[in-house]
């Protein structure tokens, strides 16, 4: 599996903990029309996963709403992902997606009745508040935590273990919770769908021990967990399916087999032996096994491939002295050979060319190409732009991670730019060193950086803000183009404060184009992720977003 | 020995402080503000000067360490080899979990390769130039040349998927089921032993040939001793001195983590733990496992020195 620094929801998870990546296309039962069967109840589903750990404290989880954490924890809202159609944010513990007031600065939620933790205790608004306050404790740092900078008055807040509570989260009664934000924020319903917003029994979740034996709220509870070996989830007998239409709760038991070698995992699923029929793989199928699957009809019917989704891109360091001239950056846009990048990524089964930033399937995406140069680039146009800029000899350093696919794509980029007379030196680094270089506070050391990104939740905000807002330059953040364009920042602020998703989408589309006009990034390809399932697993599909299977829907045939 | 361990721990610390990665950043979460980063760094004790952090690390081994306070506290009791913030567990508990896995793989494989390797070497030497010799040495060349990852995958393909007679992944504790423990370890043992036995076989063969030409062997034969006694008591005993030296070092190193074998067979041993820690800049785990690995090499050396005395009365 590729381990790019970024991959929001998906990739970084791989690095840290949970996700068990998966994802397949819109074909729950092989190629053809996507279908969702009524989930049969019972059986033991096995999930083969190369990760060695599962993060079982929601405060620290990197998991997407619909993968491993979705099995264990409910939040105020969650995602509805169907085999086809756009992803939706829908009520989970709450009765609605949230009621905004004060222009989107204040959000109010009311809890459903009949909701319980796995220990039988009713879930109250106090538990939701406590769960969110815990994420501010230094002992529980990590995870997605989009809410942290948004909730008002949290500067210096050390978490609830200090005895202090956040006055910006108000709980007038056990069923109501009101969030006061420090700015209008239209995406708040998506933010409350993330795992770190899960309720935790108030006052009963010490930082050091809760994640070892967690109290859950989803369809499953943790029976046992041995890092590096397995996690066994069993039914949460207090989970009430009538209050939770978005999780099937199909299998009686789910076993995560951890620390799997992705090659062996794929071979196991291709062979579909007795132990593999009730299993699916959480890791991308490696290129060699993907080729093997193509010639194996049984395995091919069990392969699920995502639509084009995570963006592979070349960040152009606009603070590099060599790249301050817009014409030079424009030359980089025209010279790129996307066909070669597709081949280097594993061919059309693994990637589609990309000329825009917002992920397909997300509201706000508009297909366009600001630098039309055909699929193999226009080196002549690039040369002419360089000549206009008065640049005759250009040597650029391309920072990349040293995994095989990144190296292969870097070489494709190097060759494409060479045709336009641009000399590219590849600087291949370990993921840690790469991350430290491109997300550090110094702009020197690289001119271009190869990276990849998938939003943590399906909002164009997460395509744009973390990668291009001026506040995200350095300090370990991912604006690795180091773009600080007041026009882009203004569009980001406007879009964030817009409550209507459709209206915000239009502004995000403008931001997408403004960034491309700055030539601060060369979009390369949208990657496709492929996953395998055993022959007895059904309802194993990937929606338009994210590029991972919906764990909360998977069930076993009887 | 203590001095060597101190040096190893100091070197590990310094190497990771020269590297650019920041463990606090890895723990800070997706959107990390400078003030959050400072808080996380202070909580993890990373805002102290390097020498102070090193002394804190040493002190924790004897006195334990507590990060934070109250319900937000994380306690690492003595002997505290560090706390892994990535895994939310003490390094000692991680080692406690992974060491039995690595030890099971390493010890079983070591016994297997020592026996088969030396036996093959002796047979080969005694039948020098025959078809047996050539067959054994050809197999040995394959073993020496083959990467363990490839051998592991081929073994999985053959015995796991084609013949379907052996499990291809997972570890079962010896205490839980001795039978299943051994059953799951057959492939890892054989994979590791195949590669190492090849090296031992070649070494034994060359040493044996040299010994068989020595005066003391000729003398022993001239005294009318039976050939079996000449080979085992006189020749092999001398051959075993370099073999045991190498064996001790190999076993010590292997106990520090049979990385590739653990990975291929999905067993969470010290090697897998260490690789994961390096990938996530988990300095505490890296330091703890490195020191433990150094202990194994030192102890193995010590045991080898003692064994010399048994094998060679002159020492």
Interface residues (C-beta under 8 A of the other chain):
Chain A: X3 X8 X12 X15 X16 X17 X52 X53 X55 X57 X60 X62 X137 X138 X139 X140 X141 X142 X143 X144 X145 X146 X148 X149 X155 X156 X158 X159 X161 X162 X163 X206 X207 X208 X211 X212 X226 X227 X228 X229 X257 X258 X259 X260 X261 X263 X264 X267 X268 X271 X273 X431 X432 X433 X435 X436 X437 X439 X440 X456 X466 X472 X475 X476 X477
Chain B: X19 X20 X21 X22 X25 X26 X27 X28 X29 X30 X31 X32 X33 X34 X35 X36 X37 X39 X40 X42 X43 X67 X68 X69 X70 X71 X72 X73 X74 X75 X85 X86 X87 X88 X89 X94 X97 X98 X153 X156 X157 X161 X164 X168 X169 X170 X171 X263 X264 X265 X266 X267 X268 X272 X273 X276 X279 X280 X281
